[in-house]
Amino acid sequence: MRVLVVDDDRLVCEALKTILQSAGDVEVVGTGYNGHDALSLFAELKPDVLLMDIRMDGMTGLEACEAILGEFPDARILFLTTFLDDEYIVQALRMGARGYLLKQDFESIVPALKAVHMGQSVFGDAIVTRLPRLLHRQAGGTDSRDIDEILAEHGISDRERSVIELVAKGLSNKEIAQTLYLSEGTVRNYLSAVLEKLGLRDRTQLAVFYLGEIQAGQS
């Protein structure tokens, strides 16, 4: 797995490089120190995953994320920050980032990178507890309706709902295909149809939309 590391603290960059490469199957292909570096290095190196800080001088990680995803929609970006900030989390999800971890959860970094590389979305424990409230707000959920009504309103079939539920549990397309006895191509088609019907960008937004509506229906 080829990883690009971007953090405005050079010592942090070097420490992360050492930690990641000690995992054996992770290659740090480059390091950068601000959003501009992230944008230029991503275009040059085409890493499998970009591990990036949020608060950086010149161009922030969020600004770089938006620019990179605008040019490379399939980019896998994992934020690693010291800031447990609601607005940062919401912005990262809106843009299509694949995850959000706190730096103090350093033992989770390598597993998180591997999960993101496999197409999953990853959030630290402290963030997971905040997701239902934040992402329900992000999706503009309505507390007066349950999830069945909302999905029916958008023309979501039973099979499509099954796919949504498994995406929300963090399963990859391959795992969903095995669970539902479908081909991966069929799962991708279902997922594309669901995203179009719900007006969402990617599987991360789909998962948080679903979880947010579930939480709202229980409140």
C-alpha positions as CSV (number, residue, x, y, z in Angstrom):
1,M,0.0,0.0,0.0
2,R,1.4,3.4,-1.1
3,V,0.8,6.2,1.4
4,L,1.4,9.9,1.1
5,V,1.7,11.7,4.5
6,V,1.0,15.4,4.8
7,D,1.4,17.3,8.1
8,D,2.7,20.8,8.9
9,D,4.9,19.4,11.7
10,R,8.0,17.9,10.1
11,L,8.7,15.8,13.2
12,V,5.2,14.3,13.0
13,C,5.7,13.5,9.4
14,E,9.0,11.7,10.1
15,A,7.4,9.9,13.1
16,L,4.5,8.8,11.0
17,K,6.8,7.6,8.2
18,T,8.7,5.5,10.7
19,I,5.5,4.0,12.2
20,L,3.9,3.2,8.9
21,Q,6.9,1.6,7.2
22,S,7.6,-0.5,10.3
23,A,4.3,-2.2,9.4
24,G,6.0,-4.0,6.6
25,D,3.4,-3.7,3.9
26,V,3.1,0.1,3.9
27,E,5.4,2.3,1.7
28,V,5.4,6.0,2.4
29,V,5.9,7.4,-1.1
30,G,6.2,11.0,0.0
31,T,5.7,13.6,2.7
32,G,4.4,17.2,2.5
33,Y,3.8,20.0,4.9
34,N,0.7,21.9,3.7
35,G,-2.3,21.6,1.5
36,H,-0.4,22.8,-1.6
37,D,2.1,20.0,-1.1
38,A,-0.8,17.5,-0.8
39,L,-2.3,18.6,-4.0
40,S,0.9,18.6,-6.1
41,L,2.3,15.4,-4.5
42,F,-1.0,13.5,-4.9
43,A,-1.1,14.4,-8.6
44,E,2.5,13.3,-9.1
45,L,2.6,10.2,-6.9
46,K,-1.0,8.8,-7.2
47,P,-0.8,7.2,-3.7
48,D,-3.3,4.6,-2.6
49,V,-4.2,6.6,0.5
50,L,-3.5,10.2,1.5
51,L,-3.0,10.6,5.3
52,M,-3.4,14.3,6.1
53,D,-3.6,16.8,8.9
54,I,-6.4,19.4,8.8
55,R,-5.0,22.7,10.2
56,M,-2.0,23.7,8.1
57,D,-0.7,27.1,6.9
58,G,-1.2,28.3,3.3
59,M,-3.8,25.7,2.3
60,T,-5.7,23.6,5.0
61,G,-6.2,19.9,4.7
62,L,-9.9,20.5,4.1
63,E,-9.2,22.8,1.2
64,A,-6.7,20.3,-0.2
65,C,-9.2,17.5,0.2
66,E,-11.8,19.4,-1.8
67,A,-9.4,20.2,-4.6
68,I,-8.0,16.7,-4.8
69,L,-11.4,15.0,-4.9
70,G,-12.5,17.5,-7.5
71,E,-9.7,16.3,-9.8
72,F,-9.5,12.7,-8.5
73,P,-13.0,11.6,-7.4
74,D,-11.7,8.1,-6.4
75,A,-9.0,9.5,-4.1
76,R,-8.9,7.9,-0.6
77,I,-8.2,10.5,2.0
78,L,-7.9,9.9,5.7
79,F,-7.6,12.8,8.1
80,L,-5.4,12.6,11.1
81,T,-5.7,15.5,13.5
82,T,-5.5,16.6,17.1
83,F,-8.8,18.5,16.8
84,L,-12.1,16.9,17.7
85,D,-14.1,19.6,16.1
86,D,-17.7,19.1,15.0
87,E,-17.4,21.5,12.0
88,Y,-14.2,19.8,10.8
89,I,-15.9,16.4,11.0
90,V,-19.0,17.5,9.1
91,Q,-16.9,19.3,6.4
92,A,-14.7,16.2,5.9
93,L,-17.7,14.0,5.4
94,R,-19.4,16.4,3.1
95,M,-16.3,16.5,0.9
96,G,-16.1,12.7,0.7
97,A,-13.1,11.9,3.0
98,R,-12.8,8.2,3.9
99,G,-12.1,8.7,7.6
100,Y,-11.2,10.9,10.5
101,L,-8.8,9.9,13.3
102,L,-7.2,11.6,16.2
103,K,-3.4,11.6,16.5
104,Q,-3.6,10.2,20.0
105,D,-5.1,7.0,18.5
106,F,-1.8,6.2,16.9
107,E,-2.3,2.4,17.3
108,S,-5.3,2.7,15.0
109,I,-3.5,4.4,12.1
110,V,-2.1,1.4,10.3
111,P,-5.4,-0.6,10.6
112,A,-7.3,2.4,9.5
113,L,-5.2,3.0,6.4
114,K,-5.6,-0.6,5.4
115,A,-9.4,-0.4,5.8
116,V,-9.5,2.8,3.8
117,H,-7.3,1.2,1.1
118,M,-9.9,-1.7,0.9
119,G,-12.7,0.9,0.3
120,Q,-14.1,1.2,3.9
121,S,-14.7,4.3,5.9
122,V,-13.0,4.7,9.3
123,F,-13.6,6.9,12.3
124,G,-11.9,7.0,15.7
125,D,-13.9,5.9,18.7
126,A,-14.3,9.5,20.0
127,I,-15.8,10.5,16.6
128,V,-18.1,7.5,16.2
129,T,-20.0,8.6,19.3
130,R,-20.7,11.9,17.7
131,L,-21.6,10.7,14.2
132,P,-25.3,10.1,14.5
133,R,-26.0,13.6,15.8
134,L,-23.6,15.3,13.4
135,L,-24.4,13.4,10.3
136,H,-28.1,13.5,10.9
137,R,-27.8,17.2,11.0
138,Q,-25.6,17.1,7.8
139,A,-28.1,15.1,5.9
140,G,-30.9,17.4,6.9
141,G,-32.9,14.5,8.4
142,T,-36.4,14.9,9.6
143,D,-37.2,13.6,13.1
144,S,-40.9,13.1,12.4
145,R,-40.4,10.3,9.8
146,D,-38.9,6.9,10.2
147,I,-36.3,5.4,7.9
148,D,-38.8,3.2,6.0
149,E,-40.8,6.2,5.0
150,I,-37.7,8.2,3.9
151,L,-36.3,5.3,1.8
152,A,-39.7,4.6,0.2
153,E,-40.1,8.2,-0.7
154,H,-36.8,7.9,-2.7
155,G,-37.9,4.7,-4.4
156,I,-35.4,2.5,-2.6
157,S,-36.1,-1.2,-3.2
158,D,-35.7,-3.9,-0.5
159,R,-32.5,-5.2,-2.2
160,E,-31.1,-1.6,-2.3
161,R,-31.9,-1.2,1.3
162,S,-30.0,-4.4,2.1
163,V,-27.0,-2.9,0.4
164,I,-27.4,0.4,2.3
165,E,-27.5,-1.4,5.6
166,L,-24.3,-3.4,4.8
167,V,-22.5,-0.2,3.7
168,A,-23.5,1.4,7.0
169,K,-21.9,-1.5,8.8
170,G,-18.6,-0.8,7.0
171,L,-18.6,-3.8,4.6
172,S,-16.7,-3.5,1.3
173,N,-18.4,-4.3,-2.1
174,K,-16.8,-7.7,-2.0
175,E,-18.1,-8.5,1.4
176,I,-21.6,-7.2,0.5
177,A,-21.5,-9.4,-2.6
178,Q,-20.6,-12.5,-0.5
179,T,-23.3,-11.7,2.1
180,L,-26.1,-11.1,-0.5
181,Y,-24.9,-13.8,-3.0
182,L,-24.4,-11.2,-5.7
183,S,-21.6,-10.3,-8.0
184,E,-19.4,-7.3,-7.1
185,G,-20.6,-5.6,-10.4
186,T,-24.2,-6.0,-9.3
187,V,-23.4,-4.5,-5.9
188,R,-21.7,-1.5,-7.6
189,N,-24.7,-1.0,-9.8
190,Y,-27.0,-1.1,-6.7
191,L,-24.8,1.4,-4.9
192,S,-24.7,3.8,-7.9
193,A,-28.4,3.7,-8.1
194,V,-28.9,4.3,-4.4
195,L,-26.5,7.3,-4.4
196,E,-28.3,8.8,-7.4
197,K,-31.7,8.4,-5.8
198,L,-30.6,9.9,-2.5
199,G,-28.5,12.6,-4.1
200,L,-25.4,11.6,-2.2
201,R,-21.8,11.5,-3.3
202,D,-20.2,8.3,-2.0
203,R,-20.6,5.4,0.4
204,T,-19.4,7.4,3.3
205,Q,-22.2,9.9,2.9
206,L,-24.6,7.1,2.4
207,A,-23.6,5.4,5.6
208,V,-23.8,8.5,7.7
209,F,-27.1,9.5,6.1
210,Y,-28.6,6.1,7.0
211,L,-27.1,6.1,10.5
212,G,-28.3,9.6,11.1
213,E,-31.9,8.8,10.1
214,I,-31.9,5.7,12.3
215,Q,-30.7,7.8,15.2
216,A,-33.3,10.5,14.5
217,G,-36.1,7.9,14.3
218,Q,-35.1,6.6,17.8
219,S,-35.0,10.0,19.4
